[in-house]
Amino acid sequence: MLGLVASLAAAWALPGGWSLRFAFTTGWALALVVALVPRSSGGYLIGSDAPGYALLVTGLVLVLVGIVTVRPLRPAPSDDPAP
């Protein structure tokens, strides 16, 4: 639980944008996807119990935080007419 809370806190503390928060949350999600691939022995690395589901939900929340807080690449046009 400490690792999950620390990941959420780190994602929230990073400045929003493509290079920091989005990259952190995307990397976290990619590591989670690698952990979800079935193993050669037929099992999974993440169990189907409460801690496993908490890990999956945390990954989903991190991805959503990363996507929602991305700043636009170019500034929005101003509503003020140019003098």
N, C-alpha and C positions, 0 to 999 in steps of 0.2 A: 504494500500500500504506500509505503514511503516513496518508492520509485515512481509510482503513478502520480502521486501528488507533486513530486519534484519535477516531473516532466511537464505537467500542466502549469506549474509555477514558472518554469523556464520559458515555456512557450508564451505565457502572458507577459513576462518581463522583457522579452526581446522586442525591439521596435518592429512594427508592422512593415511589411514590404516583401518584395520578391526574394531579396538576398538573405534575409535573416529568419524571420518567423516562418515564412512559407517554406523555406529550405529546410528548417529544423523539423517542422511538422511532416513534410513530405518524406524526409529521411526516416523519421520515426515510423511512418506508415509503411514504407518500403521494407524496413526491417521486420515489421509485423507480417507483411505479406510473405516474406521468405520463411517466417516461422509457421505459417499456415499451410505450406506445401507438405503433402503427405510424405512420410519417411519411407525408406525402402522396406522397413520391417512391417509396414502397414498401419502404423500409428501416427499420431500428430504430436507436435511439440507442445501445443497449447491444449490443455485439458478442457473437457466440457463440464466444468464445475464453476463455482462462484468466482474464484480468482481468474480463471480463464476468460469468463465472460466480462469481468471487470477490465481485463486487459484489452479485449476487443472494443468495449464501449469507450475506454480511454483513447484508443487509437482513432475511433470515429470522431470523438469530440475534438481531438487534436487536429484532425484533418479539417473539420468544420471551422475551427478557430483560425487555422491557417488560410483557408479560402476566404472567409468573411472579412478578415482584416487586411487583405492585400490592397495596397494603394494602387491607384491607376498609374499606368506608365507615363502618360502625358497629362498635364494639368487640364482641368475642365475649362472650357471657355468662360470668360467673365460675362456677366449679364450687363455690365456697364458699357455703354457705347464708347467707342474710341473718340477722343477729342480731335 
